[in-house]
Amino acid sequence: MRKSLQDISRYALYGEGNQPIAPEFLHIETISARSSQHEWTISPHAHPGIFQLLLLEEGHGEMVDDSGSRLLEPVSLVAVPSGAVHAFRFAEDAQGWVLSVADALLHDGRLSGFATIAGLFAPAAGGAMLCRLEGGSATAHRLGWLLADLAQAAAGGAAGALPATMVAELAMVLTLAGEGLSGGSQPNPRGGHDALVARFRRLVDAHYREGWNITAYTAALATTPPTLTRACRHVLGKAPGDVVQDRLLLEAMRLLTYTTSSVGQIAERLGFADPAYFARFFKTRSGSTASAFRRQRAWLA
């Protein structure tokens, strides 16, 4: 019997399906509330349309994402942009908070004054971000207090528009988290190039498996290939074609890391008619064969 192709799980909240996300979705819980139900292991998954912030205040853990495995020690702050694949293993003494927010809420008009901070958390920013906060620092204390207070305010709350007090508290959490993750520096305001590249990368995420050429992308963006090329080179230092190829490579790496699908199945999933061509593509762009990469990174090992 032919082995079925596996895929990476996608959830609204871990283990709860992938239902549509309300524009003002906000959920907060302790680390132990969900991880203790899954033997303290949160398997590889992504949250389309949801940004997450995790604060580990006590205990230890491990985070795995596209960059590999990273140790979590007190006090660790982790930001996971919408769609980023990630996994956690926690020690049973792990304590802290997990805040989940609709990506659309980050761009809500009521948070417009914090747009440069929220820009750190956009999907185009890449994978998960991690920083260590000094245990007794004012930032760590204030973040812990704010998240605990936000959890109390959210408890039993009805779906719908968030109260102004919760939006204000969320703004403070995002601001503190953004300052910690950026080392206290303010990100540059987004210009025209940044906005175009962000829209391009969202389209690439949606269509990279379909073999779109750059003309198809520029038509969907209502721009021209030279304009898109200038923007990509200015913001990313690479051509649009390389952005598409990098996205294909990233998905191949994720499937090799987080699933047991065969290399041939992964090649087919990503639109490669010839597995040998996929093998050459992977080695050329990653410097490693697909099988060697899987031996080094496989989560299921």
Beta strands, then each sheet from edge to edge (+ up, - down):
strand 1: 9-10
strand 2: 26-30
strand 3: 41-46
strand 4: 50-58
strand 5: 61-65
strand 6: 68-72
strand 7: 76-80
strand 8: 86-90
strand 9: 95-102
strand 10: 129-132
sheet 1: 1+ 3+ 8- 5+ 6-
sheet 2: 2+ 9- 4+ 7- 10+
end
